[in-house]
Amino acid sequence: MLVGVDVGGTKTAVVAGRTSGNSLEVLERASFPTAPGSRHWREVLTDITAAARRLAAGRIEAVGVSCGGPLDSRAGIVQSPPNLPGWDDVPITRHLSDGLGCAAWLQNDANACALAEWRFGAGKGARNMVFLTFGTGMGAGLIIENRLYEGTNDLAGEVGHVRLAEEGPEGYGKTGSFEGFASGGGIARLAKVAVEKKLRAGERVGFCPSPADLPSITARQVGESAEAGDPLAIEILATSGHWLGRGVAMIIDIINPQKIVIGSIYARCRRFLQPAMDREIAREALPGGVRVCEIVPAELGESIGDYACLSVAVEGLSRAEAARKRG
């Protein structure tokens, strides 16, 4: 039995699952509030251990942990993520390994999702694959030559920090960044600028009737309005798609992947994002790289968090077996 742990800023999920050939089955799931700042991380790890024992109801082969960075995946240490105040240099894999009597591995959430889509989702069979989160933020997980690439200190794939334009919405602490244009927060910021301009000109905006509603605009609201045919919402998503294409073109030229799998907002709003994205990729990327690269939406949907943390356990076991055969 495998156990996966998805540590989030508001809640933590613990899942039990098993592999069968090239498929993964999620068997049981439990979740509880993480409550960072009000609960010590040791209390959360105690709850995780208890839930893992209860769900597995027997021998646990391995544990995989998915958590937001920064972290040290090799040492298994969570290093003060912004959404987990008080989680300062937490040796999470050692605690879980000692408590459950099995090996435990840690990856940041983008890498964990990349493993999940590569092994069990839209990236299955690709030798070189890039997974783009395109959710609340923009991050990437890189599969290079059939192996997850973390970089020297787990900072590979931080594409959201790359500046695409000198001016533009802020994301990842940088104006005009990839995350500023292509993320949930970025789309909301693009929408606020566009809506404010319309309202000042005396034009009506269906999904934001007055200036008082500007602070509450969300990417979900923009997506739903686009689906309902709102022309401004469609235009905002096309703008995001344009800059998504600029970022993807850069990735194609640098990584030369077979597949780029894009999650969350892209999977839900693909028909509004893809045309502008494709135009910019054709304009910016090397044709040879474009020709061999398939860009697809993520397949695992709302289950990706469960698959991601379990995939960290699968990857850990695979690497351990490869090391055993070498040595």
C-alpha positions in Angstrom: 0.0 0.0 0.0 1.2 3.5 -0.8 0.3 6.6 1.1 0.3 10.2 -0.3 0.2 13.4 1.7 -0.8 16.7 0.1 0.1 19.5 2.5 -1.7 22.7 1.7 -2.0 26.1 3.4 -5.6 25.5 4.5 -6.0 21.7 4.5 -3.9 18.6 4.4 -5.1 15.4 2.6 -3.9 11.9 3.2 -4.6 9.2 0.6 -4.0 5.5 0.3 -3.6 3.9 -3.1 -1.9 1.2 -5.0 -0.4 0.7 -8.5 -1.4 -2.0 -11.0 0.7 -2.0 -14.1 0.7 1.5 -15.5 -2.4 2.6 -13.5 -2.9 4.1 -10.1 -5.9 3.5 -7.9 -6.9 5.9 -5.1 -8.5 3.7 -2.4 -9.2 5.9 0.6 -8.9 9.6 1.5 -9.0 11.8 4.6 -8.5 15.5 5.1 -8.3 17.9 8.0 -7.4 21.6 8.5 -3.7 22.4 8.4 -4.3 25.7 10.3 -0.8 27.1 10.0 0.0 29.6 12.7 -2.6 28.1 15.1 -1.4 24.5 15.2 2.2 23.4 15.5 3.5 21.5 12.6 4.2 18.5 14.9 0.5 18.3 15.6 -0.2 18.2 11.9 2.4 15.4 11.4 0.8 13.5 14.2 -2.6 13.7 12.5 -1.0 12.7 9.2 0.6 9.6 10.7 -2.6 8.5 12.4 -4.6 9.0 9.2 -2.1 7.0 7.2 -2.2 4.1 9.6 -6.0 4.1 9.6 -6.4 4.4 5.8 -3.7 1.8 4.9 -4.8 -0.7 7.6 -1.7 -2.7 7.1 1.8 -2.5 5.7 2.8 0.8 4.1 5.3 0.4 1.4 6.2 4.1 0.9 4.9 7.6 1.6 5.0 10.5 -0.9 4.6 14.1 0.2 3.5 17.0 -2.0 4.0 20.5 -0.6 4.5 24.1 -1.7 8.1 25.3 -1.8 10.7 26.3 -0.9 11.9 22.9 0.2 14.8 20.5 0.1 13.6 17.4 -1.7 16.8 15.5 -1.2 16.9 16.1 2.6 13.1 15.9 2.9 12.8 19.3 4.6 10.0 21.9 4.2 11.7 25.3 4.3 9.2 28.0 5.4 6.7 28.1 2.5 4.7 31.4 2.5 1.4 29.6 3.0 2.7 27.6 6.0 3.9 30.1 8.6 5.9 28.4 11.4 6.9 25.5 9.1 10.6 26.4 9.3 13.0 23.6 8.3 10.6 20.8 9.1 12.1 17.4 8.5 8.8 16.0 7.3 10.1 12.8 5.6 12.1 11.8 8.7 9.1 12.2 10.9 6.8 10.2 8.6 9.4 7.5 8.0 10.0 7.0 11.7 6.3 7.1 12.5 5.2 4.7 9.8 8.2 2.5 9.4 8.8 3.0 5.7 10.6 5.2 3.2 9.2 8.7 2.6 9.9 11.2 -0.1 9.1 14.9 -0.7 8.5 17.0 -3.8 7.1 20.5 -4.4 3.6 20.5 -5.7 4.4 21.4 -9.3 6.9 18.5 -9.6 4.5 16.2 -7.9 1.8 17.1 -10.5 4.3 16.7 -13.3 5.0 13.1 -12.1 1.3 12.4 -11.9 0.5 13.6 -15.4 3.6 11.9 -16.8 3.0 8.5 -15.2 -0.8 8.4 -15.2 -2.3 11.3 -17.2 -1.9 13.3 -20.4 1.9 13.0 -20.4 2.0 9.2 -20.4 4.7 7.9 -22.7 6.5 11.1 -23.2 10.3 11.0 -22.8 10.5 14.8 -22.4 7.5 16.6 -20.9 6.8 19.9 -19.2 3.8 20.4 -16.8 2.5 23.9 -16.3 0.3 24.5 -13.3 -1.6 27.6 -14.5 -3.7 27.7 -11.3 -3.4 30.2 -8.5 0.1 30.7 -9.7 2.3 29.5 -12.6 5.0 26.9 -12.0 6.4 24.0 -14.0 7.6 20.5 -13.4 10.2 19.1 -15.9 10.5 15.5 -17.0 13.8 15.2 -19.0 14.9 11.9 -20.5 12.3 10.0 -18.5 13.3 11.5 -15.2 12.0 14.4 -13.0 14.5 17.3 -13.1 14.6 19.3 -9.9 17.7 21.4 -10.5 20.6 22.1 -8.1 18.4 23.1 -5.2 14.8 22.4 -6.2 14.3 25.7 -8.2 14.1 24.2 -11.7 10.8 25.0 -13.4 10.1 28.3 -11.7 8.9 29.7 -15.0 6.4 32.0 -13.3 9.2 34.3 -12.2 10.4 34.9 -15.8 9.6 38.4 -17.0 7.8 38.4 -20.4 7.3 42.2 -20.7 8.5 45.3 -19.0 5.0 46.3 -18.1 2.1 44.2 -17.1 0.3 42.6 -14.1 2.5 41.6 -11.2 3.0 37.9 -10.3 5.7 36.2 -8.3 6.8 39.6 -7.1 7.6 40.8 -10.6 5.6 43.0 -13.0 5.1 41.6 -16.5 6.0 38.1 -15.3 4.8 34.8 -16.8 2.7 34.3 -13.6 1.4 37.9 -13.9 -0.2 37.2 -17.2 -1.0 33.4 -17.0 -2.4 32.5 -13.6 -5.6 32.9 -11.6 -4.3 36.0 -9.9 -2.9 37.3 -13.2 -6.2 37.0 -15.0 -8.0 38.7 -12.2 -5.5 41.6 -12.4 -5.9 41.8 -16.2 -9.6 41.9 -15.7 -9.6 44.7 -13.1 -7.6 46.9 -15.5 -9.8 46.2 -18.5 -13.0 46.6 -16.5 -12.0 49.8 -14.8 -11.2 51.3 -18.3 -14.6 50.3 -19.6 -16.4 51.7 -16.5 -14.6 55.0 -16.7 -15.7 55.3 -20.3 -19.3 54.9 -19.2 -19.6 51.4 -20.7 -21.5 48.6 -18.9 -19.7 45.4 -17.9 -22.0 42.4 -17.2 -19.8 40.6 -14.7 -18.7 43.8 -12.8 -21.5 46.4 -12.8 -19.8 49.1 -10.6 -16.3 50.2 -9.4 -17.2 48.8 -6.0 -17.2 45.3 -7.5 -13.6 45.6 -8.9 -11.8 44.1 -5.9 -13.9 41.0 -6.0 -13.2 40.0 -9.6 -11.8 36.5 -9.9 -10.5 34.4 -12.8 -13.4 31.9 -12.3 -15.8 34.8 -12.8 -14.0 35.8 -16.0 -14.1 32.2 -17.3 -17.8 31.8 -16.5 -18.6 35.1 -18.2 -16.6 34.1 -21.3 -18.6 30.8 -21.4 -21.8 33.0 -21.3 -20.5 35.0 -24.2 -19.3 38.2 -22.5 -17.0 39.9 -25.1 -14.8 41.6 -22.5 -14.2 38.3 -20.6 -13.4 36.6 -23.9 -10.9 39.4 -24.7 -9.2 39.2 -21.3 -8.7 35.4 -21.7 -7.3 36.0 -25.2 -4.8 38.4 -23.7 -3.8 35.9 -21.2 -3.5 33.3 -23.9 -1.2 35.5 -25.9 1.3 35.8 -23.1 0.8 32.1 -22.3 2.0 31.5 -25.8 5.0 33.7 -25.3 6.0 31.7 -22.3 5.3 28.4 -23.9 7.4 29.4 -27.0 10.3 30.0 -24.7 9.9 26.6 -23.0 9.7 24.9 -26.5 13.0 26.6 -27.5 14.8 25.8 -24.3 13.6 22.3 -23.4 12.4 20.9 -26.8 9.8 18.7 -25.2 7.5 16.2 -26.8 4.5 17.3 -24.7 3.5 20.3 -22.7 0.7 19.5 -20.3 -1.2 22.5 -18.9 -3.5 22.2 -15.9 -6.3 24.0 -14.1 -7.4 27.2 -15.8 -6.1 26.1 -19.2 -8.0 22.8 -19.0 -11.2 24.7 -18.1 -10.8 27.7 -20.5 -8.9 26.1 -23.4 -11.1 27.3 -26.2 -10.6 30.9 -25.2 -6.9 30.7 -24.5 -5.6 28.3 -27.2 -6.1 30.4 -30.4 -4.1 33.4 -29.1 -1.5 31.0 -27.6 -1.1 29.1 -30.8 -0.6 32.3 -32.8 2.1 33.5 -30.5 3.9 30.1 -30.4 3.9 30.1 -34.2 5.4 33.6 -34.2 8.0 33.1 -31.5 9.2 29.4 -31.3 11.4 27.5 -33.6 9.2 25.6 -36.2 11.1 22.3 -35.6 10.4 22.4 -31.9 6.8 23.3 -32.5 6.4 20.4 -34.9 7.4 17.8 -32.4 5.6 19.3 -29.3 2.0 18.4 -28.5 0.3 20.9 -26.1 -2.5 19.3 -24.2 -4.7 20.0 -21.2 -4.1 18.0 -18.0 -6.2 14.8 -17.7 -6.4 14.2 -14.0 -8.7 17.2 -13.1 -9.8 17.6 -9.6 -8.0 14.3 -8.6 -4.6 15.6 -9.5 -3.7 16.4 -5.9 -4.3 12.8 -4.8 -2.4 11.4 -7.8 0.4 13.9 -7.3 1.4 12.9 -3.8 1.0 9.2 -4.5 3.2 9.7 -7.6 6.0 11.0 -5.4 5.9 7.7 -3.6 5.9 5.8 -6.9 8.9 7.9 -8.1 10.8 7.4 -4.9 10.4 3.6 -5.1 11.4 3.7 -8.8 14.6 5.6 -8.0 15.4 3.4 -5.1 15.1 0.3 -7.3 17.3 1.8 -10.0 19.9 2.7 -7.4 19.8 -0.9 -6.0 20.3 -2.3 -9.5 23.3 0.0 -10.1 24.9 -0.8 -6.8 
